[in-house]
Amino acid sequence: MTLSDHRQLILKILCSTPDTRASELSLRTGLPITSSIAPNELVLVYEQTGLELRNSEDKPGTGVKVETKWLRHAMKRGLEHLRGDPLARALNAGNAKLTVIDATAGLGGDSLLFAALGHQVTAIERNIAVWALLDDGLQMLRSDPELSEIAARITLHLADARDYITQNKTSPDVIYIDPMFPPKRRASALPPLELQRLRSVVGEDLDAAGLLEVARAHATHRVVVKRPNDGKPLADGVLGSHQGKTVHYDIYRKG
């Protein structure tokens, strides 16, 4: 899907009373403001904890938003704990500080992991709603004494990663791809609520193989692709994988 396609997947910002933040978000994104939520409609709305994605059934504060509890807990355990994460090991960084493109940034969890390890991260998200959630989350983190240095290592762009990488002639050390996984085949195996909400907004990443091709042409060290444990590789040529509990990280050589 193109960037313009993704702009149309969520249509409104919920704001029942005048709110400067909602007005600014509307100007930045072109999304209209509404004062109510129709049944099963998805909207962006500001709460005390920041911007979140909700529908009519969600209580305030329970929508999809950038979460950092896991990172705060991990930082208390120390960098060595983070370096042991399968995704961190997939980078093969050692003690080096890399430049990393997170080509499918989503809600920024993996970008935050990379930045916590000291890497400089370019996070790219093409869905307007998801980009807005991550942009708001990073703004809040940059004023957070505990995580501000980590957030400062992340630069966020609203773009299609294929276009961004080729047009900017970017040559990072690592390009990371986390495509939206296909839904479970069994009807009873519903994904978590957050994934349901995001899937309804983002859809399927049917062009992920094309993104991998572009990434391999521009990364100077390697490309890392996240896959479900029961999923096939995104393409041939996997050099190796690092295994997690429910996912694994396939490694591809540059070029």
C-alpha positions as CSV (number, residue, x, y, z in Angstrom):
1,M,0.0,0.0,0.0
2,T,1.2,3.5,-0.7
3,L,1.5,6.3,1.9
4,S,-1.6,8.0,0.6
5,D,-3.6,4.7,1.0
6,H,-2.5,4.5,4.6
7,R,-3.6,8.1,5.3
8,Q,-7.2,7.0,4.8
9,L,-7.4,4.1,7.2
10,I,-8.3,6.2,10.2
11,L,-10.5,9.2,9.7
12,K,-11.1,11.2,12.9
13,I,-9.7,12.7,16.0
14,L,-12.0,12.7,19.0
15,C,-12.3,16.0,20.9
16,S,-15.5,16.9,22.7
17,T,-14.1,20.3,24.0
18,P,-11.6,22.8,22.5
19,D,-8.1,21.2,22.8
20,T,-5.0,22.8,21.3
21,R,-3.3,19.4,20.9
22,A,-6.2,18.0,18.9
23,S,-6.3,21.1,16.7
24,E,-2.6,20.9,16.0
25,L,-2.8,17.2,15.3
26,S,-5.6,17.8,12.8
27,L,-3.5,20.5,11.1
28,R,-0.5,18.2,10.9
29,T,-2.3,15.1,9.6
30,G,-5.4,16.5,7.8
31,L,-7.6,14.3,9.9
32,P,-11.0,15.8,10.9
33,I,-12.1,16.3,14.5
34,T,-15.3,14.7,15.8
35,S,-17.1,15.1,19.2
36,S,-18.3,11.5,19.4
37,I,-17.5,7.9,18.5
38,A,-19.8,5.8,16.3
39,P,-20.1,2.1,17.2
40,N,-16.9,0.2,16.3
41,E,-15.3,3.4,14.9
42,L,-11.6,3.9,15.6
43,V,-10.4,7.4,16.6
44,L,-7.4,9.1,18.0
45,V,-7.9,10.8,21.3
46,Y,-5.7,12.6,23.9
47,E,-5.8,11.2,27.4
48,Q,-3.7,12.1,30.5
49,T,-1.2,9.4,29.5
50,G,-0.9,10.7,25.9
51,L,-2.4,10.0,22.5
52,E,-4.2,6.7,22.1
53,L,-6.2,4.8,19.5
54,R,-9.6,3.8,20.8
55,N,-13.0,2.6,19.6
56,S,-16.4,3.1,21.2
57,E,-16.0,0.1,23.5
58,D,-12.7,1.2,25.0
59,K,-12.5,3.0,28.3
60,P,-10.4,6.2,28.5
61,G,-6.8,5.3,29.1
62,T,-7.1,1.7,27.8
63,G,-6.5,2.3,24.1
64,V,-3.5,1.6,22.0
65,K,-0.5,3.8,22.8
66,V,3.2,3.8,23.1
67,E,4.2,1.7,26.2
68,T,7.4,2.0,28.1
69,K,6.9,0.0,31.2
70,W,8.9,-2.9,29.7
71,L,11.8,-0.5,28.9
72,R,11.9,1.0,32.4
73,H,12.0,-2.5,33.9
74,A,14.7,-3.6,31.5
75,M,16.9,-0.5,32.1
76,K,16.8,-1.3,35.9
77,R,18.1,-4.7,35.1
78,G,21.0,-3.2,33.1
79,L,22.3,-3.1,29.6
80,E,23.7,-6.6,29.7
81,H,20.1,-7.8,30.1
82,L,19.1,-5.9,27.0
83,R,22.1,-7.1,25.0
84,G,20.8,-10.7,25.7
85,D,17.6,-10.0,23.9
86,P,17.3,-12.0,20.6
87,L,16.7,-8.9,18.6
88,A,19.8,-7.2,20.1
89,R,21.9,-10.3,19.3
90,A,20.6,-10.3,15.7
91,L,22.2,-6.9,15.1
92,N,25.6,-8.4,15.8
93,A,26.8,-5.1,17.1
94,G,29.2,-6.2,19.9
95,N,30.1,-3.0,21.6
96,A,29.8,-0.9,18.5
97,K,27.2,1.9,18.1
98,L,25.4,1.4,14.9
99,T,23.1,3.4,12.6
100,V,19.8,1.6,12.3
101,I,16.7,2.1,10.2
102,D,13.6,0.7,11.7
103,A,11.7,0.6,8.4
104,T,8.4,-0.4,10.0
105,A,8.5,1.4,13.3
106,G,4.9,0.8,14.5
107,L,4.6,1.9,18.1
108,G,8.3,2.1,18.5
109,G,9.1,-0.8,20.8
110,D,12.0,-2.1,18.8
111,S,13.3,1.4,18.0
112,L,13.4,2.1,21.8
113,L,15.4,-1.1,22.3
114,F,17.9,-0.1,19.7
115,A,18.2,3.4,21.1
116,A,18.6,2.0,24.7
117,L,21.6,0.0,23.4
118,G,23.1,3.2,22.2
119,H,22.4,3.0,18.5
120,Q,21.2,5.9,16.4
121,V,17.8,5.1,15.0
122,T,15.8,6.4,12.1
123,A,12.3,5.2,12.7
124,I,10.0,5.2,9.6
125,E,6.2,4.7,9.8
126,R,3.9,5.2,6.8
127,N,0.5,4.9,8.6
128,I,-0.7,8.3,9.6
129,A,-2.4,7.1,12.8
130,V,0.4,4.9,14.0
131,W,2.9,7.7,13.2
132,A,0.9,10.1,15.3
133,L,0.9,7.7,18.2
134,L,4.6,7.2,18.1
135,D,5.4,10.9,17.5
136,D,3.3,11.8,20.6
137,G,5.0,9.0,22.7
138,L,8.5,10.2,21.7
139,Q,7.7,13.8,22.5
140,M,6.6,12.8,26.0
141,L,9.7,10.6,26.5
142,R,12.0,13.5,25.5
143,S,10.9,15.3,28.6
144,D,11.1,12.2,30.8
145,P,14.3,12.4,33.0
146,E,14.6,8.6,33.0
147,L,14.3,7.9,29.2
148,S,15.0,11.3,27.5
149,E,18.5,10.3,26.3
150,I,17.1,7.1,24.7
151,A,14.3,9.0,23.0
152,A,16.8,11.6,21.7
153,R,18.6,8.9,19.7
154,I,15.4,8.3,17.6
155,T,14.4,10.4,14.6
156,L,10.9,9.7,13.3
157,H,9.7,10.1,9.7
158,L,6.3,9.7,8.2
159,A,7.1,8.0,4.9
160,D,7.1,4.8,2.9
161,A,10.4,3.2,3.9
162,R,11.2,2.1,0.3
163,D,10.9,5.7,-0.9
164,Y,12.8,7.1,2.1
165,I,15.7,4.7,1.7
166,T,16.1,5.1,-2.0
167,Q,15.4,8.8,-2.3
168,N,17.8,9.8,0.6
169,K,20.4,7.3,-0.6
170,T,20.6,6.2,3.0
171,S,23.3,3.6,3.8
172,P,22.8,2.6,7.5
173,D,24.6,-0.2,9.2
174,V,21.4,-2.2,9.7
175,I,17.9,-2.1,8.3
176,Y,15.2,-3.8,10.4
177,I,11.9,-4.9,9.1
178,D,8.9,-6.0,11.2
179,P,6.0,-6.6,8.8
180,M,2.5,-7.0,10.1
181,F,2.1,-10.8,10.6
182,P,-0.8,-12.6,8.9
183,P,-3.7,-13.4,11.2
184,K,-4.0,-16.7,12.9
185,R,-6.0,-19.3,10.9
186,R,-8.0,-20.6,13.8
187,A,-10.9,-18.3,14.6
188,S,-10.5,-18.9,18.4
189,A,-6.8,-17.8,18.3
190,L,-7.5,-14.0,18.4
191,P,-4.5,-11.7,18.6
192,P,-4.2,-9.4,21.6
193,L,-6.5,-6.3,21.6
194,E,-3.6,-4.0,20.6
195,L,-2.8,-6.1,17.5
196,Q,-6.5,-6.3,16.5
197,R,-6.7,-2.5,16.6
198,L,-3.5,-2.0,14.7
199,R,-4.4,-4.6,12.1
200,S,-7.8,-2.8,11.5
201,V,-5.9,0.4,10.8
202,V,-2.8,-0.9,9.0
203,G,-4.0,-3.9,7.2
204,E,-1.5,-6.4,5.8
205,D,2.0,-5.5,4.7
206,L,1.8,-7.2,1.3
207,D,4.8,-5.3,0.0
208,A,7.2,-6.5,2.7
209,A,9.3,-8.6,0.2
210,G,9.9,-5.5,-1.9
211,L,11.0,-3.6,1.2
212,L,13.5,-6.4,2.0
213,E,14.9,-6.1,-1.5
214,V,15.4,-2.3,-1.1
215,A,16.9,-2.8,2.3
216,R,19.4,-5.4,1.2
217,A,20.6,-2.9,-1.5
218,H,21.3,-0.2,1.0
219,A,22.3,-1.7,4.4
220,T,26.1,-1.8,4.8
221,H,26.1,-4.5,7.5
222,R,23.0,-6.6,7.4
223,V,19.2,-6.7,7.3
224,V,17.1,-8.2,10.1
225,V,13.5,-9.4,9.6
226,K,11.1,-10.3,12.3
227,R,9.0,-13.4,11.6
228,P,6.5,-15.5,13.6
229,N,7.8,-18.9,14.7
230,D,5.3,-20.6,12.5
231,G,5.9,-18.3,9.5
232,K,8.0,-18.8,6.4
233,P,11.1,-16.6,5.7
234,L,10.2,-13.4,3.9
235,A,12.6,-14.4,1.1
236,D,15.4,-16.8,0.3
237,G,18.9,-16.2,1.5
238,V,18.6,-16.3,5.3
239,L,22.0,-16.5,6.8
240,G,20.8,-17.4,10.3
241,S,18.2,-16.6,12.9
242,H,17.9,-15.7,16.5
243,Q,15.1,-17.4,18.3
244,G,12.6,-15.7,20.7
245,K,9.6,-17.2,22.5
246,T,7.1,-16.6,19.8
247,V,9.1,-14.9,17.0
248,H,12.5,-15.2,15.4
249,Y,14.8,-12.8,13.7
250,D,16.1,-13.7,10.2
251,I,19.4,-12.3,9.1
252,Y,20.1,-11.3,5.5
253,R,23.4,-10.3,4.0
254,K,23.7,-6.8,2.4
255,G,23.3,-6.6,-1.4
